[in-house]
Amino acid sequence: MTGLIVTTSYFQGPLPSLKQLRSLYQKASTQKQAAENLVHQLAGAGSDAPATIVCYKGVAHMLIAKYSSNPVKKYKKFLDGKAMITRSVSRDTLNIEARLLRFTIQYHTPRFLGYNAELEADKLFLTASLPQIKDPELKVMVEKMLSISKADQR
């Protein structure tokens, strides 16, 4: 008897573009609907997706946690997102966008959660990488976040 093996990768549609992800991400910190849409857009992205996509998926889970009123669900989403971000950056340590996303999330995560160990390393990496960034949209995102972090001096 032969069996049929089906994986979810057969059912995933096309992943959103970086432009779409960036737009949703920027709205998701203040708009629950944008955060939900970001999660939905990335639902089909598996752990084998490009590191940047996996990182956005992790960020999406963390942003959804922000809107949850249930503390248990909130913490679970936070941990799920943290694991995806960590896996993404570990897979591609020189990925500027993944490092920016991790830096931004760690910068805005409450200190009591203890998710800030890479904050300084990511800031140094982003500062050093800035001259090499060819993507104008990404460059603006990095410059903006570095400016915010410099002004706040966390």
N, C-alpha and C positions, 0 to 999 in steps of 0.2 A: 504494500500500500504506500503510495507516495503522498506526501503532505504538501500543502501550499503554505509557503512562508511569505507573509506580507509585512512590510515595514512602513512606518509612517512617512518615510521619505518619498514614497510613491504618491502620497496624497497632498504633499505640501505644494502650494502654488508658488508663484514667483515671489521672491523676497522684495521688500520695498527698497528703493534706492537710498543711498546715503543722504541725499537731499531731503527726501521724505522723512527719514528717521531723524535727521537733525531738526527739522521743523517741528515734528511731533514732540521730540525731546524737550525743546525749548518751551513749548506750551504746557507740557505735562506737569511741570513743577507748580503751576498755578491753576490748571484746568483738569479736573478729574476725568472728563470725557476724553481729553487728549491722551492721558495716561492709559486709560482703558483701550483706546484705539492703538496705542503703541504696543501694548501686550498682545492684542488681537493680531496686528500686522506681523508680529514675530512668533506667533504660536507654532508655526511650522518649522522654525529654525531649530535644528538639532545641535547637539554638542559638536558635531563635525562641521558646522557652518563656519565661515570666516570669523576670525577672532573679533573683529569689529562688530559683527552682527551679534555674536554671543554676548559681547559686552553690553550692547544696547538692550538685549533681552534681559540681562541682569539688572540694568538700570531701570528698565520698565517695571520689573517686579518690585524694586525698592520704591519706586514712585507710587505704585499701587498701594504699597504698605502705608504710605503717608495718609491715604484717604480711608483706610480701614478704621472702624471704631472698635473692633474686637482686638484686644491686645495680643491674644494668642495668634490669631491670623496675621496680625501686623508683624509680629516678630518672626513668624515662619516665612512670610514673603521677604522680609529683610534678609534672613539667612539664606534663602534660595537665591536672591539677587546677588548677595555677597559672594556666594560660591561660584556663580556664573562669571562675575567680574574677575574674581581671582583666577579662575580657569582660563579665561580669555587672555589676561595679561601674562600669565605663566606660559601660555602657548606662543605668544609673540611679544616679548618684552620690549621690542623697539617700535611697537605700534603706537604712534603718537595719539591717535584718536581714542584708543582704549585707555591709554594713560591719562588723557584729559578727562575722560568720563569717570575713571576711578578717582582722580584728584577732585573733581567737582563733587562727586557723591561724598567722599570722605570729608571734604571741606564743610559740607552742609549737614552732615550726620551729627546728631547730638553726641557730645564727648562721652557720656556715660555708656554708650553702646560699644565703645572701644574699637571703633573701625576708623582708625586714623594713623596706623603705623607707617604707611607709605606716603603720607602727605608731603613731607619735606623732600623725599627722593623724587616723587613725581613732579613737584614744583621745579626742582633743579633740572630734571630731564626735559620738561617742557620749555624752560627758559633756554637751555642749551640747544634744543631742537628747533626753536622758532625760526632761525635764519634758513633752515633747510626745507621748511614747509612750502610746497608748491601749490597746494589747494587753497585758493583765496578764502573760501568760506571757513575752512578748518583754521586757517591762520587767524582770522578775525575771532573765532571762538576761543582759541588759545590766548590771544592777546587780551580779550575781555576778561577771561577768568583769572589770568595772572594779574591784571590790573585790580580786580576786585580783591584778590588775596593780598596784594601789596598794600592797598588802602586800609584793609582791615587788620593786617599784621597778626594773624592767628598763629 
